[in-house]
Amino acid sequence: MPTSTASPGPALAERLQLPRHVPTAGLEAWERPAPADRAARSDAIEARIGTAAARIADPGLRRLFENALANTLDTTIIAGGSDEEPDTFVLTGDIHAMWLRDSTAQVWPYLRSVAEDQRLDRIIRGIIRRQAQQVLLDPYANAFLPEGGETEWVSDETEMRPGVHERKWEPDSLSAFCRLSAGYWQVTHSTRPFGRDWLGALQLLLKTLRIEQRLDGTTPYRFNRPHGDPTDLVPRGGIGAPTRPNGMVHGAFRPSDDACVLPFNVPVNLALAASLEQVAAVAIAVGAEPSATEARAIAADIRAGVASDGQVDDRWAYEIDGLGGTVLMDDANAPSLLALPYLGACRADDRRYLATRHWILSAQNPWWFAGKTAEGIGSPHTGPRRVWPIALALQGLTASTNVERLACVQMLAATHAGTYLAHESFDPDDPANFSRPWFAWANTLVGEFIERSALDGLLE
């Protein structure tokens, strides 16, 4: 997503009913807002924070955890609607828009608590409902505006619609919608969020994925950003590089919001297959068996395409074109190769994953960096020599040994630059040189990782 260091002014905070107390671009230590000033509250999450914090011996790490896991609730939720038709808009942080991908990731660790907290349940149901409306508005868009919002990307040469912040076609956006819906269903077995709009969104999503398999070589999607950054350039007049269709879904942009070099992103497609398989159970629960069948069929096509063309030696490539072209790397933004077991896209002991993981967590990966205080995966989105806390958290969450998990915790504790929050990226030699002081996805993921480590007794 675009890099930003802005924080909302009082007028915007008032209009969106957000707390005025938000992270800024400086090095100030973050203090959680008073309960009355928080954007949203959950007694269940507060109880979890208290339980895990009591098992963290280091006071600085404990403070980072308390701030990070709560950051989405404290600062980014705009909740409205009724109990039967809740509506929840989720800011990504210092960019005042809602990403399908980010909003799912921001609340993912909260899901297991919805059964014990009606207020949290309503928030999550409101996000699912809002996401369904966003997919119906434009299944090709990645980010959307709050009511009354304005986008800086209005001059993009694509089919911009009112309510869309950015129209970058990223298949992981639709995967995120499926993942959150399936995740909610798995923990509640409630069909409350899955009404007419949701079913319509699922049907449109499946239709869009079929189109973007491009089995006939065509697509209605085009994108050009006049005078944009080179990472916004989609080749061939906004269509993308040539491919040989193989059942995988073409994308124009990566989860980083940077343009794909080659249109078949392997981790995105594997995560998409997993989320389609998972959401099929929801479709069956609401009596939409044809949609369940179609979701599973597309997932099977994707997995067959990856099996045919997505490997180099014994590991997965990052991007391919089906013609023999490959991009060998990994990007910190998830879906990533590193994150595949976390996303349910493969087993943690899958031999291809283990070989891939070994390669991407080394200097062979051109976007892996090491410095005085940390080492880990970065992204072309933020340029060379930047490590992302998201990648460190995912490395810890997918690690097979406590030694590696603790190393990731220690690097996160050493690199928040005195803010006690996670950021988008930082210089591994100088963590005070960071991007995005208010990036809720990173905070939630770091909070989830530290909570798991604490409950496993690793931090006492």
C-alpha positions in Angstrom: 0.0 0.0 0.0 1.2 3.6 -0.4 3.6 4.8 2.1 2.4 7.7 4.3 3.4 9.5 7.4 0.3 11.6 7.7 -2.0 11.7 10.6 -5.6 12.9 10.5 -6.5 16.4 11.4 -9.2 17.2 14.0 -11.8 17.8 11.3 -11.4 14.4 9.8 -11.2 12.7 13.2 -14.5 14.3 14.2 -16.2 13.4 10.9 -15.1 9.8 11.1 -15.7 9.7 14.9 -12.1 8.6 15.5 -10.0 9.5 18.6 -7.8 12.5 18.1 -5.1 10.5 19.9 -3.3 8.7 17.0 0.4 7.9 16.3 2.4 10.6 14.7 5.5 10.6 12.5 7.8 11.3 15.5 9.6 9.0 18.0 7.1 9.5 20.8 6.2 6.6 23.0 2.7 5.5 22.3 0.2 5.5 25.1 -3.2 3.8 24.5 -6.1 6.3 24.5 -8.3 6.4 27.6 -11.2 3.8 27.3 -13.7 6.5 26.4 -11.5 7.8 23.6 -10.9 4.5 21.9 -12.5 3.9 18.5 -13.9 0.6 19.7 -13.7 -1.6 22.8 -13.8 -5.3 23.4 -13.8 -6.8 26.9 -12.7 -10.1 25.5 -9.6 -8.7 23.8 -8.8 -6.7 26.9 -8.9 -9.9 29.0 -6.6 -11.6 26.5 -4.2 -8.7 26.6 -4.1 -8.9 30.4 -3.6 -12.7 30.4 -0.7 -12.7 27.9 0.9 -9.5 29.4 1.1 -11.2 32.8 3.4 -13.8 31.2 5.8 -11.3 29.6 8.7 -10.6 31.9 10.3 -7.7 29.9 8.4 -4.5 30.6 9.3 -3.0 27.2 8.1 -6.0 25.3 5.0 -6.1 27.4 4.2 -2.5 26.5 4.8 -3.2 22.8 2.4 -6.2 23.0 -0.3 -4.3 24.8 -0.2 -1.4 22.3 0.1 -3.6 19.2 -2.7 -6.1 19.7 -5.1 -3.3 20.6 -4.2 -0.8 18.0 -6.9 -1.7 15.4 -9.6 -1.5 18.0 -8.1 1.6 19.6 -7.7 3.7 16.5 -9.2 2.3 13.2 -12.7 1.1 13.7 -15.7 3.2 12.5 -18.8 1.2 13.6 -22.4 1.9 12.7 -25.6 0.3 11.5 -27.8 -1.8 13.6 -27.3 -5.1 15.4 -29.0 -7.0 12.6 -27.2 -4.9 9.9 -24.0 -3.7 11.4 -21.6 -1.7 9.3 -17.9 -1.4 10.2 -15.3 0.6 8.2 -11.7 -0.2 9.1 -9.0 2.3 8.4 -5.6 0.9 7.5 -4.0 3.6 9.7 -2.5 6.8 8.5 -4.0 6.2 5.0 -7.7 7.0 5.4 -9.1 4.1 3.4 -10.1 0.5 3.9 -8.2 -2.3 2.2 -9.9 -5.7 1.8 -6.6 -7.4 2.6 -5.6 -5.1 5.5 -9.0 -5.1 7.2 -9.1 -8.9 7.3 -5.6 -9.1 8.6 -6.2 -6.3 11.2 -9.0 -8.3 12.9 -8.0 -11.9 12.2 -6.6 -12.6 15.7 -9.8 -11.2 17.3 -12.0 -13.9 15.6 -11.6 -16.5 18.3 -13.1 -14.2 20.9 -16.3 -13.3 19.1 -18.4 -16.0 20.8 -17.7 -14.4 24.2 -18.1 -10.7 23.3 -21.3 -9.6 21.5 -19.8 -6.1 20.8 -16.8 -7.7 19.1 -19.1 -10.1 17.2 -21.0 -7.1 15.9 -17.8 -5.4 14.8 -16.7 -8.4 12.8 -20.1 -9.0 11.2 -20.1 -5.3 10.2 -16.7 -5.8 8.5 -18.0 -8.8 6.5 -21.0 -6.9 5.5 -19.0 -3.8 4.5 -16.6 -6.0 2.5 -19.4 -7.6 0.7 -20.7 -4.2 -0.4 -17.2 -3.2 -1.5 -16.8 -6.3 -3.6 -20.2 -5.5 -5.2 -19.1 -1.9 -5.8 -16.0 -3.1 -7.7 -14.4 -6.5 -7.5 -11.2 -5.2 -9.1 -10.6 -2.5 -6.5 -8.2 -3.0 -3.6 -9.1 -0.1 -1.3 -12.3 1.9 -0.5 -13.3 5.2 1.0 -15.4 6.1 4.0 -18.5 8.1 3.4 -17.5 11.6 2.4 -13.9 10.5 1.6 -11.9 11.7 -1.3 -9.2 9.8 -3.2 -5.9 11.2 -4.5 -6.0 8.7 -7.3 -9.0 10.1 -9.1 -6.9 10.6 -12.3 -5.9 6.9 -12.6 -6.8 5.6 -16.0 -9.1 2.8 -15.1 -12.8 2.5 -14.3 -12.8 4.6 -11.1 -16.1 4.6 -9.3 -17.4 6.8 -6.4 -16.4 5.1 -3.1 -13.2 3.5 -4.5 -9.9 4.8 -3.2 -7.7 2.7 -5.4 -8.4 0.3 -8.3 -5.4 -2.0 -8.3 -6.4 -5.5 -9.3 -4.9 -7.7 -6.6 -6.5 -11.2 -6.3 -5.5 -11.4 -2.7 -8.2 -8.7 -2.0 -10.9 -11.2 -2.9 -9.0 -13.9 -1.1 -9.2 -11.8 2.1 -13.0 -11.4 1.8 -13.3 -15.2 1.6 -10.8 -15.8 4.4 -12.6 -13.5 6.9 -16.0 -15.0 6.0 -14.7 -18.5 6.4 -12.8 -17.7 9.6 -16.0 -16.2 11.2 -18.0 -19.3 10.1 -15.4 -21.7 11.5 -15.5 -20.2 15.0 -19.3 -19.4 15.2 -21.2 -21.5 12.7 -23.5 -18.5 12.5 -24.9 -17.4 9.2 -25.9 -13.9 10.4 -23.4 -12.0 8.2 -24.1 -14.1 5.1 -27.2 -12.5 3.6 -28.2 -11.4 0.0 -25.3 -8.9 -0.4 -22.8 -11.5 0.8 -24.0 -14.1 -1.6 -24.1 -11.6 -4.5 -20.5 -10.6 -3.6 -19.4 -14.2 -3.6 -21.0 -14.9 -7.0 -19.4 -11.8 -8.5 -16.1 -12.7 -7.0 -16.2 -16.2 -8.6 -17.2 -14.7 -11.9 -14.3 -12.2 -11.7 -11.8 -15.0 -10.9 -13.0 -17.0 -13.9 -12.5 -14.0 -16.1 -9.0 -13.4 -14.7 -7.9 -16.9 -15.4 -7.9 -15.4 -18.9 -8.4 -18.8 -20.6 -9.3 -16.9 -23.8 -6.5 -14.4 -23.4 -8.7 -11.4 -22.7 -9.6 -9.2 -19.7 -11.7 -6.1 -19.3 -9.2 -4.7 -16.7 -6.8 -1.9 -17.5 -4.7 0.3 -15.3 -2.4 3.3 -15.8 -1.3 5.9 -13.4 -0.1 9.0 -15.3 3.2 10.3 -13.9 3.2 7.5 -11.3 6.0 5.7 -9.7 7.6 2.9 -11.8 6.2 0.4 -9.3 2.7 1.4 -10.5 3.4 0.6 -14.2 1.4 -2.3 -15.6 2.9 -3.5 -18.9 1.2 -3.7 -22.3 -1.1 -0.8 -21.8 -2.3 -1.8 -18.4 -3.0 -5.5 -19.1 0.2 -7.1 -17.8 3.0 -9.2 -19.2 2.2 -12.0 -21.7 1.3 -15.4 -20.2 0.3 -18.9 -21.2 -3.0 -19.5 -19.2 -2.8 -22.5 -16.9 -5.7 -22.1 -14.5 -4.0 -19.7 -12.2 -5.5 -16.2 -11.6 -3.8 -13.3 -13.3 -3.0 -10.3 -11.1 -1.9 -6.8 -12.0 -0.6 -5.9 -8.6 1.1 -7.6 -5.7 -0.1 -7.5 -2.0 2.4 -4.7 -1.6 0.3 -2.7 -4.1 3.3 -2.7 -6.5 2.8 -3.9 -10.0 3.5 -7.5 -10.8 6.5 -8.3 -12.9 4.8 -11.5 -14.1 1.0 -11.9 -13.7 0.9 -15.3 -11.9 1.8 -14.6 -8.3 2.4 -18.0 -6.7 1.8 -17.3 -3.0 -1.3 -15.2 -3.8 -2.7 -18.0 -5.9 -2.0 -20.6 -3.3 -3.6 -18.5 -0.6 -6.6 -17.8 -2.9 -7.1 -21.5 -3.5 -7.1 -22.2 0.3 -9.6 -19.4 1.0 -11.9 -20.6 -1.8 -11.8 -24.1 -0.4 -12.6 -22.7 3.1 -15.4 -20.4 1.9 -17.2 -23.2 0.1 -18.4 -24.5 3.5 -20.1 -21.1 4.1 -21.8 -21.2 0.7 -23.2 -24.7 1.6 -24.4 -23.4 4.9 -26.5 -20.7 3.2 -27.8 -23.1 0.6 -25.6 -21.9 -2.3 -24.2 -25.2 -3.4 -23.5 -24.1 -7.0 -21.2 -21.4 -5.6 -19.5 -23.9 -3.4 -18.9 -26.2 -6.3 -17.5 -23.3 -8.4 -15.2 -22.1 -5.6 -13.7 -25.6 -5.3 -13.3 -25.9 -9.0 -11.4 -22.7 -9.3 -9.2 -23.7 -6.4 -8.4 -27.0 -8.1 -7.5 -25.2 -11.3 -5.2 -22.9 -9.4 -3.4 -25.7 -7.6 -3.0 -27.6 -10.9 -1.4 -24.5 -12.5 1.0 -24.0 -9.6 1.9 -27.7 -9.6 2.6 -27.5 -13.4 4.5 -24.2 -13.6 5.1 -22.7 -10.2 8.2 -24.5 -9.0 11.9 -24.0 -9.6 13.8 -27.1 -8.6 12.3 -28.0 -5.2 10.9 -24.7 -4.2 8.2 -22.3 -5.3 8.8 -19.2 -7.4 7.3 -15.9 -6.4 5.9 -15.0 -9.8 5.6 -16.8 -13.1 4.1 -16.4 -16.6 3.4 -20.0 -17.6 5.9 -19.5 -20.4 9.0 -20.4 -18.4 9.6 -17.0 -16.9 10.1 -16.7 -13.2 10.7 -14.1 -10.5 12.7 -15.6 -7.6 12.2 -13.6 -4.4 9.8 -13.0 -1.6 8.0 -9.9 -0.5 7.2 -9.0 3.2 3.6 -8.3 2.3 1.2 -11.3 2.8 0.2 -13.4 1.0 3.9 -14.2 0.7 5.8 -17.4 0.3 6.8 -17.1 4.0 3.2 -16.8 5.1 1.7 -19.8 3.3 1.2 -22.1 6.4 -0.1 -19.2 8.4 -2.7 -18.6 5.7 -3.7 -22.3 5.5 -2.3 -22.7 2.0 0.1 -25.5 2.9 1.4 -27.5 5.8 4.3 -26.1 7.8 6.3 -29.3 7.1 5.6 -29.4 3.3 9.0 -30.1 1.7 8.5 -27.4 -0.9 7.7 -24.9 1.7 10.7 -25.8 3.8 13.0 -25.5 0.8 11.4 -22.2 -0.2 11.6 -20.9 3.4 15.3 -21.7 3.7 16.0 -19.9 0.4 13.9 -16.7 1.1 15.3 -16.3 4.6 18.8 -15.9 3.2 20.9 -13.5 1.2 19.8 -15.4 -1.9 16.5 -13.6 -1.7 17.2 -10.2 -3.1 14.7 -8.6 -0.6 16.3 -10.1 2.5 18.5 -7.7 4.5 20.7 -7.9 7.6 21.9 -5.1 9.8 23.2 -4.3 13.3 19.8 -4.8 15.0 17.8 -7.1 12.8 17.6 -9.2 9.7 14.6 -10.2 7.7 12.5 -9.7 4.5 11.7 -6.3 3.0 9.9 -5.2 -0.1 10.5 -3.3 -3.3 7.7 -1.1 -2.0 10.0 0.5 0.5 13.3 0.0 -1.3 16.6 -1.7 -0.4 17.7 -2.2 3.2 14.3 -2.1 4.9 13.1 -4.9 7.1 9.3 -5.3 7.7 7.9 -6.2 11.1 5.2 -8.0 9.3 7.8 -10.4 7.9 9.5 -10.8 11.3 6.1 -11.7 12.9 5.3 -14.1 10.1 8.7 -15.7 10.4 8.1 -16.3 14.1 4.6 -17.6 13.5 5.8 -20.1 11.0 9.0 -21.1 12.8 9.5 -24.7 13.9 11.9 -24.0 16.8 11.6 -21.8 19.9 15.1 -20.5 19.2 13.9 -18.9 16.0 10.7 -17.7 17.5 12.6 -16.0 20.4 15.0 -14.4 17.9 12.1 -12.8 16.0 10.6 -11.5 19.3 13.9 -10.0 20.3 14.3 -8.2 16.9 10.8 -6.8 17.2 11.5 -5.6 20.7 14.7 -3.9 19.6 13.4 -2.1 16.5 10.2 -0.1 17.5 12.5 2.9 18.0 11.0 3.9 21.4 7.4 4.2 20.0 6.2 0.8 21.3 4.4 0.2 18.0 5.2 -1.8 14.9 5.9 0.1 11.7 5.8 -0.6 8.0 9.5 -0.9 7.6 12.8 0.1 9.2 16.5 0.4 8.5 18.1 -2.7 10.2 21.1 -0.5 11.1 19.0 2.4 12.4 15.4 1.4 13.5 14.6 5.1 14.2 14.6 5.5 10.4 11.2 3.9 9.7 8.1 4.3 7.5 4.5 4.6 8.6 4.1 5.4 12.3 0.5 4.2 12.2 0.1 0.9 10.4 -2.5 -1.2 12.1 -1.9 -4.4 10.1 1.7 -4.6 11.3 0.6 -3.9 14.9 -2.1 -6.6 14.9 0.2 -9.3 13.4 3.0 -8.4 15.9 0.5 -8.5 18.7 -0.7 -11.9 17.6 2.8 -13.3 17.4 3.8 -12.0 20.8 0.6 -13.3 22.4 1.2 -16.8 21.1 4.8 -16.7 22.3 3.7 -15.5 25.7 0.9 -18.1 26.1 3.4 -20.8 25.1 5.6 -19.7 28.1 8.5 -18.4 26.0 8.6 -14.9 27.4 8.5 -15.4 31.1 
